[in-house]
């Protein structure tokens, strides 16, 4: 029984070490060919190219409705302090989720 528990512990330790090794060997960002990190402009351009490649077009009705919500939120919270405006934004977030 003890031998089985030791084998399980060793096996689990190896799995953890393997996962950590994969994380350490990986990288968070794709680097440029010279090893530098991409700039925000580079990332934005790549994202726009991906959207164009997919053919993404926002639904005009959704965009219009969202703009109306934002406009109404700004009108309603105009005279409020930050805490009150935050509470309204939280209520909106709860309503839409």
N, CA, C and O atoms as a printed pandas DataFrame, in Angstrom:
     atom_number atom_name residue_name chain_id  residue_number  x_coord  y_coord  z_coord
0              1         N          UNK        A               1    0.824   -1.197    0.000
1              2        CA          UNK        A               1    0.000    0.000    0.000
2              3         C          UNK        A               1    0.865    1.256    0.000
3              4         O          UNK        A               1    0.591    2.202   -0.738
4              5         N          UNK        A               2    1.886    1.265    0.810
5              6        CA          UNK        A               2    2.777    2.424    0.879
6              7         C          UNK        A               2    3.493    2.602   -0.454
7              8         O          UNK        A               2    3.670    3.727   -0.922
8              9         N          UNK        A               3    3.903    1.497   -1.061
9             10        CA          UNK        A               3    4.575    1.560   -2.351
10            11         C          UNK        A               3    3.654    2.165   -3.406
11            12         O          UNK        A               3    4.093    2.984   -4.213
12            13         N          UNK        A               4    2.393    1.774   -3.406
13            14        CA          UNK        A               4    1.418    2.316   -4.350
14            15         C          UNK        A               4    1.241    3.820   -4.138
15            16         O          UNK        A               4    1.189    4.590   -5.097
16            17         N          UNK        A               5    1.148    4.231   -2.865
17            18        CA          UNK        A               5    1.015    5.666   -2.574
18            19         C          UNK        A               5    2.239    6.426   -3.041
19            20         O          UNK        A               5    2.111    7.537   -3.556
20            21         N          UNK        A               6    3.439    5.849   -2.872
21            22        CA          UNK        A               6    4.669    6.516   -3.314
22            23         C          UNK        A               6    4.689    6.641   -4.832
23            24         O          UNK        A               6    5.112    7.667   -5.366
24            25         N          UNK        A               7    4.237    5.606   -5.525
25            26        CA          UNK        A               7    4.196    5.645   -6.994
26            27         C          UNK        A               7    3.227    6.727   -7.456
27            28         O          UNK        A               7    3.517    7.470   -8.394
28            29         N          UNK        A               8    2.075    6.811   -6.793
29            30        CA          UNK        A               8    1.094    7.833   -7.152
30            31         C          UNK        A               8    1.663    9.223   -6.908
31            32         O          UNK        A               8    1.490   10.110   -7.743
32            33         N          UNK        A               9    2.337    9.431   -5.782
33            34        CA          UNK        A               9    2.943   10.727   -5.486
34            35         C          UNK        A               9    4.003   11.100   -6.512
35            36         O          UNK        A               9    4.055   12.235   -6.986
36            37         N          UNK        A              10    4.849   10.127   -6.849
37            38        CA          UNK        A              10    5.893   10.380   -7.849
38            39         C          UNK        A              10    5.264   10.710   -9.198
39            40         O          UNK        A              10    5.710   11.628   -9.886
40            41         N          UNK        A              11    4.232    9.967   -9.574
41            42        CA          UNK        A              11    3.543   10.192  -10.845
42            43         C          UNK        A              11    2.926   11.588  -10.872
43            44         O          UNK        A              11    3.067   12.309  -11.860
44            45         N          UNK        A              12    2.244   11.973   -9.796
45            46        CA          UNK        A              12    1.635   13.295   -9.723
46            47         C          UNK        A              12    2.699   14.387   -9.755
47            48         O          UNK        A              12    2.508   15.425  -10.389
48            49         N          UNK        A              13    3.823   14.155   -9.067
49            50        CA          UNK        A              13    4.910   15.138   -9.068
50            51         C          UNK        A              13    5.459   15.315  -10.480
51            52         O          UNK        A              13    5.739   16.437  -10.903
52            53         N          UNK        A              14    5.612   14.211  -11.210
53            54        CA          UNK        A              14    6.105   14.293  -12.580
54            55         C          UNK        A              14    5.141   15.057  -13.476
55            56         O          UNK        A              14    5.563   15.815  -14.349
56            57         N          UNK        A              15    3.832   14.853  -13.254
57            58        CA          UNK        A              15    2.837   15.581  -14.047
58            59         C          UNK        A              15    2.930   17.069  -13.769
59            60         O          UNK        A              15    2.859   17.885  -14.688
60            61         N          UNK        A              16    3.090   17.422  -12.500
61            62        CA          UNK        A              16    3.197   18.839  -12.140
62            63         C          UNK        A              16    4.462   19.436  -12.733
63            64         O          UNK        A              16    4.437   20.547  -13.264
64            65         N          UNK        A              17    5.557   18.713  -12.646
65            66        CA          UNK        A              17    6.817   19.211  -13.205
66            67         C          UNK        A              17    6.694   19.365  -14.714
67            68         O          UNK        A              17    7.197   20.335  -15.280
68            69         N          UNK        A              18    6.031   18.419  -15.373
69            70        CA          UNK        A              18    5.852   18.513  -16.819
70            71         C          UNK        A              18    5.029   19.748  -17.183
71            72         O          UNK        A              18    5.359   20.456  -18.134
72            73         N          UNK        A              19    3.956   20.010  -16.427
73            74        CA          UNK        A              19    3.129   21.172  -16.710
74            75         C          UNK        A              19    3.897   22.460  -16.481
75            76         O          UNK        A              19    3.802   23.387  -17.286
76            77         N          UNK        A              20    4.664   22.536  -15.384
77            78        CA          UNK        A              20    5.467   23.721  -15.127
78            79         C          UNK        A              20    6.507   23.921  -16.219
79            80         O          UNK        A              20    6.753   25.047  -16.653
80            81         N          UNK        A              21    7.112   22.834  -16.659
81            82        CA          UNK        A              21    8.113   22.924  -17.720
82            83         C          UNK        A              21    7.482   23.461  -19.004
83            84         O          UNK        A              21    8.083   24.280  -19.700
84            85         N          UNK        A              22    6.265   22.997  -19.317
85            86        CA          UNK        A              22    5.572   23.496  -20.510
86            87         C          UNK        A              22    5.281   24.988  -20.383
87            88         O          UNK        A              22    5.403   25.736  -21.353
88            89         N          UNK        A              23    4.896   25.416  -19.182
89            90        CA          UNK        A              23    4.631   26.835  -18.979
90            91         C          UNK        A              23    5.900   27.664  -19.121
91            92         O          UNK        A              23    5.886   28.734  -19.728
92            93         N          UNK        A              24    6.994   27.167  -18.561
93            94        CA          UNK        A              24    8.249   27.907  -18.629
94            95         C          UNK        A              24    8.813   27.950  -20.043
95            96         O          UNK        A              24    9.422   28.942  -20.445
96            97         N          UNK        A              25    8.612   26.886  -20.786
97            98        CA          UNK        A              25    9.115   26.849  -22.152
98            99         C          UNK        A              25    8.260   27.691  -23.092
99           100         O          UNK        A              25    8.747   28.170  -24.116
100          101         N          UNK        A              26    6.991   27.870  -22.747
101          102        CA          UNK        A              26    6.099   28.674  -23.572
102          103         C          UNK        A              26    6.383   30.148  -23.392
103          104         O          UNK        A              26    7.263   30.530  -22.621
104          105         N          UNK        A              27    5.647   30.964  -24.094
105          106        CA          UNK        A              27    5.812   32.401  -23.962
106          107         C          UNK        A              27    4.444   33.059  -24.041
107          108         O          UNK        A              27    3.518   32.530  -24.656
108          109         N          UNK        A              28    4.334   34.207  -23.416
109          110        CA          UNK        A              28    3.044   34.886  -23.338
110          111         C          UNK        A              28    2.727   35.652  -24.614
111          112         O          UNK        A              28    1.558   35.786  -24.978
112          113         N          UNK        A              29    3.746   36.153  -25.294
113          114        CA          UNK        A              29    3.511   36.934  -26.499
114          115         C          UNK        A              29    4.324   36.361  -27.642
115          116         O          UNK        A              29    5.393   35.780  -27.450
116          117         N          UNK        A              30    3.794   36.539  -28.817
117          118        CA          UNK        A              30    4.566   36.173  -29.995
118          119         C          UNK        A              30    5.582   37.274  -30.226
119          120         O          UNK        A              30    5.220   38.448  -30.315
120          121         N          UNK        A              31    6.827   36.912  -30.323
121          122        CA          UNK        A              31    7.877   37.910  -30.511
122          123         C          UNK        A              31    8.128   38.127  -31.997
123          124         O          UNK        A              31    7.844   37.263  -32.826
124          125         N          UNK        A              32    8.669   39.302  -32.312
125          126        CA          UNK        A              32    9.076   39.603  -33.673
126          127         C          UNK        A              32   10.308   38.779  -34.021
127          128         O          UNK        A              32   10.910   38.160  -33.143
128          129         N          UNK        A              33   10.682   38.767  -35.285
129          130        CA          UNK        A              33   11.818   37.955  -35.715
130          131         C          UNK        A              33   13.120   38.389  -35.041
131          132         O          UNK        A              33   14.029   37.575  -34.882
132          133         N          UNK        A              34   13.225   39.662  -34.641
133          134        CA          UNK        A              34   14.436   40.131  -33.965
134          135         C          UNK        A              34   14.399   39.892  -32.454
135          136         O          UNK        A              34   15.335   40.264  -31.747
136          137         N          UNK        A              35   13.324   39.273  -31.957
137          138        CA          UNK        A              35   13.219   38.953  -30.537
138          139         C          UNK        A              35   12.486   39.991  -29.713
139          140         O          UNK        A              35   12.226   39.765  -28.532
140          141         N          UNK        A              36   12.147   41.127  -30.312
141          142        CA          UNK        A              36   11.447   42.166  -29.565
142          143         C          UNK        A              36    9.952   41.857  -29.497
143          144         O          UNK        A              36    9.418   41.094  -30.302
144          145         N          UNK        A              37    9.302   42.464  -28.525
145          146        CA          UNK        A              37    7.860   42.284  -28.394
146          147         C          UNK        A              37    7.128   43.196  -29.374
147          148         O          UNK        A              37    7.620   44.280  -29.687
148          149         N          UNK        A              38    5.966   42.778  -29.862
149          150        CA          UNK        A              38    5.210   43.634  -30.777
150          151         C          UNK        A              38    4.670   44.872  -30.051
151          152         O          UNK        A              38    4.379   44.831  -28.856
152          153         N          UNK        A              39    4.545   45.949  -30.788
153          154        CA          UNK        A              39    3.986   47.175  -30.223
154          155         C          UNK        A              39    2.464   47.088  -30.248
155          156         O          UNK        A              39    1.893   46.174  -30.843
156          157         N          UNK        A              40    1.820   48.044  -29.601
157          158        CA          UNK        A              40    0.366   48.094  -29.624
158          159         C          UNK        A              40   -0.137   48.281  -31.053
159          160         O          UNK        A              40   -1.146   47.693  -31.442
160          161         N          UNK        A              41    0.563   49.096  -31.830
161          162        CA          UNK        A              41    0.170   49.315  -33.228
162          163         C          UNK        A              41    0.257   48.011  -34.027
163          164         O          UNK        A              41   -0.609   47.724  -34.854
164          165         N          UNK        A              42    1.304   47.229  -33.775
165          166        CA          UNK        A              42    1.453   45.939  -34.459
166          167         C          UNK        A              42    0.284   45.010  -34.121
167          168         O          UNK        A              42   -0.304   44.380  -34.999
168          169         N          UNK        A              43   -0.033   44.943  -32.833
169          170        CA          UNK        A              43   -1.119   44.064  -32.388
170          171         C          UNK        A              43   -2.465   44.516  -32.934
171          172         O          UNK        A              43   -3.286   43.692  -33.339
172          173         N          UNK        A              44   -2.691   45.830  -32.944
173          174        CA          UNK        A              44   -3.943   46.368  -33.473
174          175         C          UNK        A              44   -4.072   46.061  -34.959
175          176         O          UNK        A              44   -5.141   45.661  -35.419
176          177         N          UNK        A              45   -2.999   46.244  -35.705
177          178        CA          UNK        A              45   -3.020   45.956  -37.135
178          179         C          UNK        A              45   -3.291   44.477  -37.396
179          180         O          UNK        A              45   -4.051   44.128  -38.299
180          181         N          UNK        A              46   -2.667   43.615  -36.604
181          182        CA          UNK        A              46   -2.889   42.179  -36.771
182          183         C          UNK        A              46   -4.338   41.816  -36.459
183          184         O          UNK        A              46   -4.942   41.002  -37.157
184          185         N          UNK        A              47   -4.892   42.420  -35.408
185          186        CA          UNK        A              47   -6.282   42.153  -35.035
186          187         C          UNK        A              47   -7.231   42.614  -36.139
187          188         O          UNK        A              47   -8.161   41.891  -36.497
188          189         N          UNK        A              48   -7.006   43.796  -36.675
189          190        CA          UNK        A              48   -7.864   44.301  -37.759
190          191         C          UNK        A              48   -7.762   43.425  -38.995
191          192         O          UNK        A              48   -8.757   43.185  -39.679
192          193         N          UNK        A              49   -6.554   42.946  -39.282
193          194        CA          UNK        A              49   -6.381   42.052  -40.430
194          195         C          UNK        A              49   -7.157   40.757  -40.215
195          196         O          UNK        A              49   -7.758   40.228  -41.150
196          197         N          UNK        A              50   -7.144   40.245  -38.983
197          198        CA          UNK        A              50   -7.905   39.025  -38.680
198          199         C          UNK        A              50   -9.400   39.262  -38.824
199          200         O          UNK        A              50  -10.117   38.407  -39.343
200          201         N          UNK        A              51   -9.878   40.421  -38.366
201          202        CA          UNK        A              51  -11.304   40.731  -38.504
202          203         C          UNK        A              51  -11.694   40.837  -39.971
203          204         O          UNK        A              51  -12.746   40.339  -40.372
204          205         N          UNK        A              52  -10.855   41.483  -40.770
205          206        CA          UNK        A              52  -11.143   41.616  -42.199
206          207         C          UNK        A              52  -11.105   40.256  -42.889
207          208         O          UNK        A              52  -11.884   39.997  -43.806
208          209         N          UNK        A              53  -10.201   39.394  -42.448
209          210        CA          UNK        A              53  -10.080   38.067  -43.041
210          211         C          UNK        A              53  -11.341   37.239  -42.775
211          212         O          UNK        A              53  -11.803   36.497  -43.643
212          213         N          UNK        A              54  -11.882   37.374  -41.581
213          214        CA          UNK        A              54  -13.082   36.642  -41.218
214          215         C          UNK        A              54  -14.308   37.276  -41.855
215          216         O          UNK        A              54  -15.315   36.601  -42.070
216          217         N          UNK        A              55  -14.234   38.545  -42.153
217          218        CA          UNK        A              55  -15.358   39.263  -42.723
218          219         C          UNK        A              55  -16.322   39.740  -41.656
219          220         O          UNK        A              55  -17.536   39.733  -41.857
220          221         N          UNK        A              56  -15.778   40.156  -40.519
221          222        CA          UNK        A              56  -16.594   40.603  -39.404
222          223         C          UNK        A              56  -17.201   41.964  -39.707
223          224         O          UNK        A              56  -16.492   42.917  -40.031
224          225         N          UNK        A              57  -18.505   42.040  -39.599
225          226        CA          UNK        A              57  -19.207   43.312  -39.719
226          227         C          UNK        A              57  -20.178   43.406  -38.556
227          228         O          UNK        A              57  -21.035   42.538  -38.387
228          229         N          UNK        A              58  -20.048   44.467  -37.744
229          230        CA          UNK        A              58  -20.963   44.579  -36.600
230          231         C          UNK        A              58  -22.393   44.817  -37.068
231          232         O          UNK        A              58  -22.622   45.488  -38.075
232          233         N          UNK        A              59  -23.339   44.272  -36.342
233          234        CA          UNK        A              59  -24.755   44.448  -36.620
234          235         C          UNK        A              59  -25.141   45.879  -36.280
235          236         O          UNK        A              59  -24.998   46.301  -35.132
236          237         N          UNK        A              60  -25.619   46.615  -37.239
237          238        CA          UNK        A              60  -25.920   48.036  -37.037
238          239         C          UNK        A              60  -27.003   48.245  -35.981
239          240         O          UNK        A              60  -26.970   49.244  -35.262
240          241         N          UNK        A              61  -27.952   47.333  -35.876
241          242        CA          UNK        A              61  -29.003   47.459  -34.863
242          243         C          UNK        A              61  -28.423   47.312  -33.460
243          244         O          UNK        A              61  -28.826   48.026  -32.542
244          245         N          UNK        A              62  -27.480   46.389  -33.295
245          246        CA          UNK        A              62  -26.842   46.184  -31.995
246          247         C          UNK        A              62  -25.996   47.398  -31.635
247          248         O          UNK        A              62  -26.042   47.877  -30.502
248          249         N          UNK        A              63  -25.237   47.886  -32.582
249          250        CA          UNK        A              63  -24.402   49.071  -32.340
250          251         C          UNK        A              63  -25.276   50.263  -31.982
251          252         O          UNK        A              63  -24.951   51.013  -31.061
252          253         N          UNK        A              64  -26.363   50.445  -32.688
253          254        CA          UNK        A              64  -27.274   51.553  -32.411
254          255         C          UNK        A              64  -27.882   51.430  -31.018
255          256         O          UNK        A              64  -27.956   52.416  -30.284
256          257         N          UNK        A              65  -28.312   50.242  -30.653
257          258        CA          UNK        A              65  -28.895   50.025  -29.324
258          259         C          UNK        A              65  -27.865   50.272  -28.230
259          260         O          UNK        A              65  -28.178   50.884  -27.209
260          261         N          UNK        A              66  -26.644   49.803  -28.437
261          262        CA          UNK        A              66  -25.587   50.026  -27.455
262          263         C          UNK        A              66  -25.301   51.511  -27.286
263          264         O          UNK        A              66  -25.145   51.997  -26.166
264          265         N          UNK        A              67  -25.233   52.222  -28.392
265          266        CA          UNK        A              67  -24.989   53.665  -28.327
266          267         C          UNK        A              67  -26.101   54.388  -27.582
267          268         O          UNK        A              67  -25.836   55.356  -26.870
268          269         N          UNK        A              68  -27.334   53.937  -27.733
269          270        CA          UNK        A              68  -28.456   54.532  -26.994
270          271         C          UNK        A              68  -28.333   54.271  -25.496
271          272         O          UNK        A              68  -28.625   55.151  -24.686
272          273         N          UNK        A              69  -27.903   53.069  -25.126
273          274        CA          UNK        A              69  -27.716   52.741  -23.713
274          275         C          UNK        A              69  -26.634   53.629  -23.111
275          276         O          UNK        A              69  -26.803   54.166  -22.016
276          277         N          UNK        A              70  -25.527   53.780  -23.825
277          278        CA          UNK        A              70  -24.433   54.625  -23.335
278          279         C          UNK        A              70  -24.888   56.072  -23.212
279          280         O          UNK        A              70  -24.586   56.738  -22.221
280          281         N          UNK        A              71  -25.601   56.552  -24.198
281          282        CA          UNK        A              71  -26.107   57.930  -24.169
282          283         C          UNK        A              71  -27.042   58.139  -22.968
283          284         O          UNK        A              71  -26.941   59.150  -22.272
284          285         N          UNK        A              72  -27.941   57.192  -22.730
285          286        CA          UNK        A              72  -28.864   57.288  -21.600
286          287         C          UNK        A              72  -28.121   57.213  -20.272
287          288         O          UNK        A              72  -28.446   57.944  -19.336
288          289         N          UNK        A              73  -27.131   56.337  -20.186
289          290        CA          UNK        A              73  -26.326   56.220  -18.964
290          291         C          UNK        A              73  -25.642   57.545  -18.651
291          292         O          UNK        A              73  -25.647   57.995  -17.506
292          293         N          UNK        A              74  -25.058   58.162  -19.658
293          294        CA          UNK        A              74  -24.372   59.447  -19.447
294          295         C          UNK        A              74  -25.348   60.537  -19.018
295          296         O          UNK        A              74  -25.015   61.373  -18.178
296          297         N          UNK        A              75  -26.543   60.532  -19.587
297          298        CA          UNK        A              75  -27.561   61.524  -19.222
298          299         C          UNK        A              75  -28.008   61.332  -17.776
299          300         O          UNK        A              75  -28.115   62.298  -17.020
300          301         N          UNK        A              76  -28.267   60.087  -17.399
301          302        CA          UNK        A              76  -28.770   59.787  -16.060
302          303         C          UNK        A              76  -27.719   60.068  -14.990
303          304         O          UNK        A              76  -28.060   60.557  -13.913
304          305         N          UNK        A              77  -26.467   59.775  -15.260
305          306        CA          UNK        A              77  -25.423   59.908  -14.241
306          307         C          UNK        A              77  -24.732   61.264  -14.265
307          308         O          UNK        A              77  -23.733   61.455  -13.571
308          309         N          UNK        A              78  -25.235   62.193  -15.037
309          310        CA          UNK        A              78  -24.572   63.491  -15.195
310          311         C          UNK        A              78  -24.356   64.213  -13.868
311          312         O          UNK        A              78  -23.258   64.716  -13.631
312          313         N          UNK        A              79  -25.360   64.283  -12.994
313          314        CA          UNK        A              79  -25.228   65.004  -11.744
314          315         C          UNK        A              79  -24.815   64.152  -10.561
315          316         O          UNK        A              79  -24.781   64.644   -9.433
316          317         N          UNK        A              80  -24.502   62.889  -10.790
317          318        CA          UNK        A              80  -24.180   61.974   -9.690
318          319         C          UNK        A              80  -22.695   62.001   -9.363
319          320         O          UNK        A              80  -21.854   62.332  -10.199
320          321         N          UNK        A              81  -22.398   61.638   -8.101
321          322        CA          UNK        A              81  -20.981   61.476   -7.763
322          323         C          UNK        A              81  -20.522   60.108   -8.271
323          324         O          UNK        A              81  -21.325   59.327   -8.782
324          325         N          UNK        A              82  -19.238   59.828   -8.128
325          326        CA          UNK        A              82  -18.664   58.604   -8.694
326          327         C          UNK        A              82  -19.279   57.331   -8.106
327          328         O          UNK        A              82  -19.507   56.359   -8.826
328          329         N          UNK        A              83  -19.546   57.341   -6.800
329          330        CA          UNK        A              83  -20.118   56.145   -6.166
330          331         C          UNK        A              83  -21.512   55.837   -6.703
331          332         O          UNK        A              83  -21.840   54.681   -6.969
332          333         N          UNK        A              84  -22.323   56.866   -6.858
333          334        CA          UNK        A              84  -23.677   56.662   -7.382
334          335         C          UNK        A              84  -23.630   56.181   -8.830
335          336         O          UNK        A              84  -24.366   55.270   -9.212
336          337         N          UNK        A              85  -22.768   56.793   -9.628
337          338        CA          UNK        A              85  -22.644   56.397  -11.032
338          339         C          UNK        A              85  -22.157   54.949  -11.137
339          340         O          UNK        A              85  -22.589   54.203  -12.017
340          341         N          UNK        A              86  -21.265   54.564  -10.241
341          342        CA          UNK        A              86  -20.759   53.192  -10.238
342          343         C          UNK        A              86  -21.889   52.214   -9.929
343          344         O          UNK        A              86  -21.995   51.163  -10.561
344          345         N          UNK        A              87  -22.737   52.561   -8.954
345          346        CA          UNK        A              87  -23.861   51.693   -8.606
346          347         C          UNK        A              87  -24.813   51.510   -9.790
347          348         O          UNK        A              87  -25.318   50.412  -10.026
348          349         N          UNK        A              88  -25.050   52.594  -10.529
349          350        CA          UNK        A              88  -25.909   52.497  -11.712
350          351         C          UNK        A              88  -25.259   51.582  -12.750
351          352         O          UNK        A              88  -25.936   50.760  -13.367
352          353         N          UNK        A              89  -23.951   51.726  -12.939
353          354        CA          UNK        A              89  -23.268   50.878  -13.929
354          355         C          UNK        A              89  -23.320   49.410  -13.513
355          356         O          UNK        A              89  -23.443   48.530  -14.365
356          357         N          UNK        A              90  -23.228   49.136  -12.205
357          358        CA          UNK        A              90  -23.320   47.760  -11.729
358          359         C          UNK        A              90  -24.717   47.192  -11.971
359          360         O          UNK        A              90  -24.863   46.031  -12.353
360          361         N          UNK        A              91  -25.736   48.013  -11.747
361          362        CA          UNK        A              91  -27.116   47.564  -12.013
362          363         C          UNK        A              91  -27.315   47.265  -13.482
363          364         O          UNK        A              91  -27.978   46.288  -13.830
364          365         N          UNK        A              92  -26.750   48.091  -14.352
365          366        CA          UNK        A              92  -26.837   47.840  -15.794
366          367         C          UNK        A              92  -26.147   46.530  -16.149
367          368         O          UNK        A              92  -26.673   45.728  -16.919
368          369         N          UNK        A              93  -24.966   46.325  -15.580
369          370        CA          UNK        A              93  -24.214   45.100  -15.869
370          371         C          UNK        A              93  -24.992   43.872  -15.420
371          372         O          UNK        A              93  -25.026   42.866  -16.128
372          373         N          UNK        A              94  -25.617   43.947  -14.250
373          374        CA          UNK        A              94  -26.416   42.818  -13.760
374          375         C          UNK        A              94  -27.635   42.577  -14.668
375          376         O          UNK        A              94  -28.020   41.435  -14.919
376          377         N          UNK        A              95  -28.221   43.659  -15.145
377          378        CA          UNK        A              95  -29.402   43.544  -15.995
378          379         C          UNK        A              95  -29.067   42.850  -17.311
379          380         O          UNK        A              95  -29.853   42.039  -17.801
380          381         N          UNK        A              96  -27.911   43.160  -17.882
381          382        CA          UNK        A              96  -27.556   42.632  -19.191
382          383         C          UNK        A              96  -26.833   41.296  -19.134
383          384         O          UNK        A              96  -26.496   40.737  -20.178
384          385         N          UNK        A              97  -26.586   40.772  -17.939
385          386        CA          UNK        A              97  -25.917   39.461  -17.877
386          387         C          UNK        A              97  -26.879   38.383  -17.456
387          388         O          UNK        A              97  -26.494   37.219  -17.351
